Amino acid sequence: MSPVSTRGPARTSDDRVRRTMDVTRSLLLRSGYKRTTMDEIARRADVGKGTIYLSWDTKDDLIRTLVTHEIVSVCEEIGRLVRLRPAVSRVSEFCGEIFTLVFKYPLFRALYTYDKETIGRVCEDPTLEFHPYRITGFSPFNEYLRMLSEHELWDHRSDFSLDAVMSGFVKSHLHAEIVDPRPCLDARAADLAHVIRSSMEPDAWPAESHADRTAAIFTQAAEKYRAKLIPTLPARNP
């Protein structure tokens, strides 16, 4: 499978590249993978189709770039959040925040939920180091749990239970409008944290929060995923 792109530094202007990415993201979320064609992307972005191919070999390469950007954003947000609120390094609070990020970043959510109708074959891309409905299979999250396990704050025998609870909450919220026309994301995140805290965490959580190490894991992960991208866009300010 090809990497995010194979062309080397893009020869298109930043404005055209950004427009192409923004249009593609909008089309994927509105029309889905199959109906998002390179012809339609070029038409709506007002660029030549050949210009798009200067930066991406295929539609999947373009979509992989968009998904990778969202993974980078998720990792960066976690790193900043843990530094601001060290208590978030506790598993229950951490999972509550991850839950909200799944719904903040729709392409990240599509990867998590194996939504092939939205991102197609990118769901199965091994270079993204992600397993559908298994947050414990997300590379930096797995490293975070290993760190906690070293301090006897996590038992890996609970990995499956954690995945089951998290995926259940995500699926429930995805279909929440069936029973609740105005579901509250924050309330569901708090409920998820309560379930994990009461069933999987040790009774006593140490005063030492391990926030610095947790933040470092996700900051390094953001850099790792960013390295998969060709620098087609200028860095965004945090």
N, C-alpha and C positions, 0 to 999 in steps of 0.2 A: 504494500500500500504506500502511496506517495506521501511525503511529509507535507507540512502545511502549504508550502509552495516550493517549486524547484527552479525558479528562474533567476535567483540572485536579486539584488536590490531593484525595486520596481522603478520603471522609467516613466511612470505616469505622475502627474502632479498630485500633491497631497489632497487637494480639493476633489479631484476626480476619484481618487482611491476612497476617500471618506464617503463621498456620495454613493459610490458603488456599494460599499459595505452597508451604509444606512438603508439604501433601497432594498438590498438583498434581505436584510434582517426583517424589514417591514413586509416584504412579499412572503417570506417563509411563515411569519406569524399570521398573516391574513389568508394566504392562498395555499400554503403547504409546499412540501418538497417537489412533488411532481409538476405542479403548475408554475413553479418558479423556474423559468428557463433563462438561459443566458441572453437570448434575444429580448425577453421582457425586461430583464435587469438593465441591459444596455439602453433600451428605449426610455425607461423611466428615469435612469440616472443621467440621460442625455450624454452618453459617451459611446464611442464605437466599440463593437464587440471585440474587435482586435485589440483595442486598448486594454480591455479587461484581461485578455490572455497574456499581456505583458507582465501581469502580476500573479495570475493564477492559471495553472494548467487546465483545471477542470472546475465544474460547479462544486464538486465535493471539496476541493482545495479551498475555495472561497468560503464555504460553510464551515469548514474546519477552522479557518482563521477566526470567524465570528465566534464560534463556540470557545475557542482557546482564549480569546479576549475576555469572554465572560468568566472563564475559570480564573484567569489572572485577577479580575476584579473581585471575585469572591475571596480569593486568598488574601488579597490586599486588605479588603474590608475586615476580614477576621483578624489579621495582624494588628490593624489599627484599633479595632474594638477591644481586643484583649489587653492592649497597652493602656487604653483609657479606663477599662473596667476589669481589673484582674480577676474578679470573681467569675468571669465568663470562662476561665480556664477549667472550671469544674464541669464534668461531663454533662450533667443535666442542663446547666445554663448554656453550655456550648452547643448542645444539640438544638435547643430552642432557637438560638441565633442562626444556626445552619438552616433550620426549617424556614425561617423568614427569608433567608437569602435564596432558597430554592424558588420562592414565589416572586422575589424581586428580579431575578435574572431568568427570563423565559427560555433561552437556549440552553442554559445550564440545567434548567428543569427538564427540558426535552431530553437531554443526555441522561439525567438521573432516571427518568420514567421510560426510557427506551421508546421515545416518541418518533418512530421512523416516518410518520406522516409529516412531521415538521422538519427534521434534519436528515432524513434518509440514512444512507450507509454510514454516515459519521457516527451514528449510535454505536457502531461496532469497531470503531477505530482504536486499535491497541495503543497507539502513541499517546492517547489522552489519559491512559492509566486510570480508567474509571469503569466500575461495574454497575450496571443498572440496578436500582433499588437496593444497592449495598453501599451505604455511606462508609462502612468500614473498609470497602475496597477502593476508596478514593485515597490515592497514595499519601498525601500529607496527613489526612485524618488517621490513617493506619499508623503512621509514624507517631502521631500525637498519642494514640492509645498505647503504643509500645512504651513511650516515655512514662505514661502514667503507670503502666504495668511494672516497670522497673522500680517504682516507688510504692508498689503494692496498693495502688489506687484504682486499678482496673483488672478484672479477671477476663481473659480472652475467651473463656467459655461462655461469656455473655454477648459475644459479638453477634451471633445469630439473633438473639433476642433484641438487641439494639436495632439491628437492621429491620427486623419485623415490626417493631414499634414505630420507628421512623417512617418506614414505607406506608404503614397503615394510616398514620396521621396525614401524610402527603396525599394519599388516595382519597381519604375522607374529605380533606379540604378542597381537593379538585372538584368533588361532586357535592360540595356543601350547599350549593344554591338549590339543590333539590329539596332540602328540608329547611334551609335558612337563606332567605334572599339577601341577607347582609351579614355573611359570616365574618367573625372578627379574627384576623390572623394573629394578633398579639395574644388573644385569649387562648387560642389553640396552641401557640408556642409555649405559653405558661403551663397549659395542661400537659403537654409533652414533657416539659422539664420536670413536672411533678411526678409523672409516671416513672421516669428514669431515676429520679432521686430516691423515690420510695422503694424501688424494686431492684436496682442494679448498683447503686453507689454504696460505698462503705458507710456505716453509721456515723463515723466521725471523719470529717474532712479536715486536713491539716491547715493551720493558719498560712503556711507557705503555699502560695497559689500556683506556682509553676508557670506564671503568666509570661515571664520573659522567654522561657524555652518554648512555650506554645506559640507565642508571637513570632519567634525566630523560625520555627518550623514552617509556618505559613508564608512568611516573608520570603524565605528561601524557595518555597514552592512556587510563589508568584514569579520569581526570577527564572526558575527552571522552565515554567510554561512560556514565559515571555521569550526565552531563548529559542523556542520552537517557531517563533514568528519572524518573518522577514520584516525589517523596520520600514513598513510602508507608510506609517503615520508618525507624526511627531508625538513625543510623550505627552500624555494628558497630565494636567496638574491635579494633585489629590484633592 
